[in-house]
Amino acid sequence: ASSGALAYDDLPNPLALEWRGVANSDYVLQYQAGEGILGVKGEISVSGNRRDLGNITRHYWEEYVTPYKQFRLRIRRAGPAPQWGPWLTIQVRK
């Protein structure tokens, strides 16, 4: 995958994130959305090399995703001191 722009009409439904790696390993998905006081960031533990996000409605996309204008994702295998993959930066469009 590469960084770029994403609009609602570009989304597959249901939406899933998938990456190269061992299918039966544990991973950590790190995310950042927005900047400053209204920005959010965190980590999600994932079993396997795919994270299903379900159906994203247009209303959800426009109300809760597009206000951030940009989000970033990266992945690493779970465990002590693994190395993060590069950031995937997505510019959000309506």
Buried (B, 14 or more C-beta within 10 A) or exposed (E): EEBEEBEBEEBEEEEEBEBEBEEEEEBBBBBBBBEEEEEEEEEEEBEBBEBEEEEBEEEEBEEEBBEBEBBBBBBBBEEEEEEEBEEBBBEBEE
